[in-house]
């Protein structure tokens, strides 16, 4: 198992393998979208923020 960890690597989070296309001041606006639902950069958290922002704009 240690040999596999040396080859593959170990990280605290796992991220989706999608490129970040949005940029602010020439830098990506977010490092990665992670798979953990309650992480600050998690897809569920980002979706809730987008839903809230859309509601504010529409209301």
C-alpha positions in Angstrom: 0.0 0.0 0.0 2.9 2.4 0.7 4.3 1.8 -2.8 0.9 2.7 -4.3 0.6 5.8 -2.2 4.1 6.8 -3.3 3.1 6.5 -7.0 -0.5 7.9 -6.8 -0.1 10.3 -3.9 -2.3 11.1 -1.0 -4.4 14.2 -0.6 -6.9 15.5 2.0 -9.5 16.0 -0.7 -10.3 14.7 -4.2 -11.2 17.1 -6.9 -13.2 16.8 -10.1 -10.9 16.6 -13.2 -12.5 19.6 -14.9 -10.5 22.6 -15.9 -11.3 25.9 -14.1 -12.1 28.3 -17.0 -13.3 31.4 -15.1 -10.5 33.8 -14.2 -10.2 36.9 -12.0 -7.2 39.2 -12.6 -5.7 36.5 -14.8 -5.9 33.8 -12.1 -8.5 31.0 -11.7 -11.3 32.1 -9.4 -11.1 28.8 -7.5 -8.4 26.1 -7.2 -10.6 23.1 -7.7 -14.1 21.8 -7.2 -13.8 19.0 -4.6 -16.0 16.0 -4.2 -16.6 16.3 -0.4 -20.1 17.9 -0.1 -19.5 20.1 3.0 -16.0 21.3 2.0 -15.8 25.1 1.3 -15.0 24.3 -2.4 -17.4 21.3 -2.6 -19.9 21.1 -5.4 -22.9 21.2 -3.0 -21.7 24.4 -1.3 -21.0 26.0 -4.7 -24.4 25.0 -6.0 -26.1 26.5 -2.9 -24.2 29.8 -3.4 -25.2 29.9 -7.0 -28.8 29.2 -6.1 -28.7 32.0 -3.5 -27.1 34.5 -5.9 -29.6 33.7 -8.7 -32.5 34.2 -6.2 -31.1 37.6 -5.1 -30.8 38.7 -8.8 -34.2 37.5 -9.7 -36.1 38.7 -6.6 
